Amino acid sequence: MSEHPHPTIVPHTTPRPTITVRATWEGEHRFDTGRPDGPMARFDGSARTGQNPVDALVSALATCIGIDVVDILGKRRTPPSRLVVDAHAERRAEHPRRVERVKLDFVVDGDGIEIVHSERAVALAIEKYCSVAATLATDVVVETRVIVNGEAGALVTQPSSEAARR
């Protein structure tokens, strides 16, 4: 059994869920941001006291997909004992220096977990469940590789991001 309990998925109660965040300038290039009366995160354009906004965007993509992968594998009754997502993003050299490609390596460890099921969980997360991936889908190429219990799968360009390039 995993030492991390599988969370309960709570359905949205409104037809169109909304998000309200406040970003408060704290000097130089620093902002503290989060939902009102909720936890705050520090963003720092100089990356000294927190992630810079682009790092945070890539982190949001990696964690959003990771959450879905944990949920999907948990529903298969093969919850991971460990999941690490390494993200490598490529940005344009000229302004705006937007992210154009993200390569994600999913290192998954756990009893009964197979590469084929982990790769399918990643694909489902990107194509169907992850709201951050869906938001970026039209512009950012997403490539994934799954490593399960030390065995690496193939590098996959996700169909949704490949279709978006056409």
Secondary structure by P-SEA (a helix, b strand, c coil): cccccbbbbbcccccbbbbbbbbbbccccbbbbcccccbbbbbbccccccccaaaaaaaaaaaaaaaaaaaaaaaacccccbbbbbbbbbbbccccccccbbbbbbbcccccccaaaaaaaaaaaaacccaaaaaacccbbbbbccccccccccccccaaaaaaac
